[in-house]
Amino acid sequence: MVIEAFRREYDHHTEQVHAAGGPSIRDLMLGLNDGLVASFAVTSGVAGAFSVASVVIMAGISEMLGGAVAMGLAAFASARAQHEFYQSEIKREREEIARWPEREREEIRGIYRNKGFSGALLEQIIAHITADPARWSDVMMREELGFGSDIGESPLRSGLTVGIAYLLGAMAPVLPYLFVAPPLGIAVSAIATVTVLFGVGAAKTLITARSWWRSGLESMAIGIAAAAVTFGAGALFASRRGG
């Protein structure tokens, strides 16, 4: 009865709780936020230096495409390296379980003793975990080495999610210049971008416990700060060029 309750709690923790957020949402938020901030910064800087909409649009599109490819490849490489490291660690852990089962069983016992279990209940839990080598190694990877449940995510999916999300996010600051030329286009782009930034920041709370409005304002502040710096640099360049 106790072991069944433990099994249900284990399955709920590993399969249901984390699945609600998941690394896909994390990758989506990362790509959207970075695309928005980087594109907003670039277009603002170029718009501060040039008043021709086509120049701003070309710069924005170049950053949008280059950034999406770079971020997607970086996410793919990072996820693949993490996956390969996990595979090497779980292979090592399974070899240790096969060679030194008593030592590894004692490590499990120590982990759950530190969680407050003792006596017959502790031994039941240990027996349940170590009865299945796959479960045993999974518990060791999570409890001893600290690997999360997102480690098995596809590197290709992670790279595509980040790259496409970056592309979509980067569109927001560029699109207004298709209809409104600088300097008015700068204001329209800024309004559109900070609105989307707030929405993306607020949406991050799907996978965090933070306040949605605070997260939204923080994302807005980061984007505004980046754009202010590049716009100032662009304006300075324009004044020097004019002089």
HUCOR-V649798 format. One record per residue. PHI is phi in whole degrees, 0 to 359 (* if undefined). OMEGA is omega in radians with two decimals (* if undefined). D_LAST is the distance of its C-alpha to the last C-alpha in Angstrom with 2 decimals. Layout:
# HUCOR-V649798
phi=(PHI PHI)
omega=(OMEGA OMEGA)
d_last=(D_LAST D_LAST)
This chain:
# HUCOR-V649798
phi=(* 294 295 296 296 297 297 296 294 296 296 298 294 274 249 256 296 284 295 295 264 83 293 295 294 300 295 298 295 299 296 300 296 294 297 298 294 295 293 298 295 295 296 294 296 291 295 289 263 232 259 266 298 297 293 295 296 298 296 295 294 299 293 299 288 296 294 296 295 297 292 296 294 296 295 298 297 295 294 292 297 295 295 295 296 298 297 292 289 288 297 296 295 292 295 293 296 290 274 230 300 292 294 292 295 292 294 298 299 295 298 280 293 292 276 107 274 201 63 296 297 301 293 295 296 299 297 294 293 280 288 239 303 293 296 301 294 296 295 296 296 281 278 271 258 80 284 270 283 272 292 273 294 293 300 295 295 297 296 294 298 295 297 292 296 299 300 294 296 290 292 304 287 275 307 303 288 288 242 229 279 298 276 297 299 297 294 295 298 296 296 297 290 293 294 292 300 298 297 294 298 294 292 301 290 296 241 228 255 280 292 295 288 292 295 296 294 295 298 299 297 297 296 295 297 297 293 297 295 289 296 299 295 294 296 296 298 296 293 293 294 293 285)
omega=(-3.14 -3.13 3.11 3.10 3.11 -3.14 3.14 3.13 3.14 3.14 3.13 -3.09 -3.01 -3.00 -3.03 -3.04 -3.07 -3.12 -3.11 3.10 3.02 -3.13 3.13 3.09 3.10 3.13 3.13 -3.13 3.12 -3.12 3.14 -3.08 -3.13 3.12 3.12 -3.06 -3.09 -3.12 3.11 -3.14 -3.10 -3.11 3.11 3.12 -3.14 3.12 3.09 -3.11 -3.09 -3.14 -3.13 -3.07 -3.09 3.12 3.13 -3.13 3.13 3.11 -3.14 3.13 3.11 3.12 -3.11 -3.11 3.14 3.14 -3.13 3.13 -3.11 -3.13 3.12 3.12 3.12 3.11 3.11 -3.12 -3.14 -3.13 3.13 3.10 3.12 3.13 3.13 3.10 3.12 -3.14 3.12 3.14 -3.13 3.05 3.12 -3.13 3.13 3.07 3.11 3.10 -3.13 -3.06 -3.08 -3.07 -3.12 3.11 3.13 3.09 3.12 3.09 3.07 3.14 3.14 3.13 -3.08 3.00 3.11 3.08 3.09 3.12 3.14 3.04 -3.06 3.13 3.11 -3.11 3.08 3.13 3.14 -3.14 -3.13 -3.10 -3.03 3.10 -3.13 -3.10 3.14 3.10 -3.12 -3.11 3.12 3.12 3.12 3.14 -3.10 -3.01 -3.10 -3.04 3.03 3.09 3.12 -3.09 -3.10 -3.03 -3.09 -3.11 -3.12 3.09 3.13 3.13 3.12 3.14 3.13 -3.13 -3.14 -3.10 -3.13 3.12 3.10 -3.13 -3.14 3.12 -3.09 3.14 -3.02 3.14 -3.06 -3.02 -3.13 -3.11 3.05 -3.05 -3.08 -3.13 3.03 0.08 3.14 3.14 3.12 -3.13 -3.14 3.11 -3.14 -3.13 -3.14 -3.06 -3.12 3.08 3.13 3.10 3.11 3.13 3.12 3.11 3.11 -3.13 3.11 -3.10 3.00 -3.12 3.08 3.13 -3.08 3.05 -3.08 -3.11 3.11 3.10 3.11 3.13 3.13 3.10 3.09 -3.09 3.13 3.13 -3.14 3.14 3.14 -3.13 -3.13 -3.14 -3.10 3.09 3.10 3.11 3.12 3.13 3.11 3.11 -3.13 -3.14 3.11 -3.13 3.12 3.12 *)
d_last=(83.18 80.78 79.46 78.94 76.93 74.89 74.30 73.13 70.73 69.39 68.87 67.22 64.82 63.81 63.86 63.17 60.98 58.26 58.44 57.14 53.66 53.52 50.92 49.97 48.62 46.83 45.20 44.32 42.64 40.79 39.41 38.47 36.75 34.77 33.78 32.59 30.56 28.96 28.14 26.84 24.53 23.22 22.83 21.16 18.57 17.92 18.02 15.41 12.97 14.44 16.24 18.74 22.10 23.40 20.80 21.73 25.37 25.33 23.81 26.36 29.24 28.45 28.45 31.51 33.56 32.58 33.09 36.41 37.78 36.71 38.09 41.23 42.00 41.37 43.72 46.29 46.25 46.51 49.36 51.19 50.99 52.29 55.05 56.10 56.22 58.35 60.70 61.19 61.88 64.34 66.13 66.49 67.69 70.30 71.53 71.97 73.88 76.16 76.77 76.93 77.77 79.32 76.35 73.97 76.36 76.32 72.52 72.76 75.41 73.22 70.27 72.42 74.34 71.07 70.51 73.75 76.31 79.59 83.20 84.47 81.39 79.18 81.54 81.55 77.78 77.76 80.48 78.60 75.31 76.93 79.26 76.44 74.47 71.46 71.43 72.01 69.06 66.82 67.73 67.14 63.69 62.72 64.54 64.43 61.17 59.19 58.27 57.49 58.79 55.48 55.87 57.63 54.81 53.91 50.82 50.15 50.30 48.02 45.41 45.64 45.51 42.37 40.63 41.56 40.80 37.33 36.77 37.99 35.96 32.72 33.31 32.95 29.16 28.62 31.13 29.48 26.54 29.26 29.94 26.93 23.32 20.43 19.73 23.47 24.39 22.96 25.41 28.26 27.72 27.65 30.87 32.59 31.70 32.70 35.87 36.82 35.91 38.26 40.93 40.65 40.75 43.78 45.42 45.28 48.07 50.39 50.62 50.01 51.70 48.57 47.93 46.28 43.97 42.88 42.19 40.25 38.08 37.46 36.23 33.95 32.52 31.83 30.02 27.93 27.01 25.97 23.91 22.23 21.14 19.78 18.15 16.40 15.29 14.13 12.23 10.52 9.79 8.46 6.06 4.98 5.35 3.78 0.00)
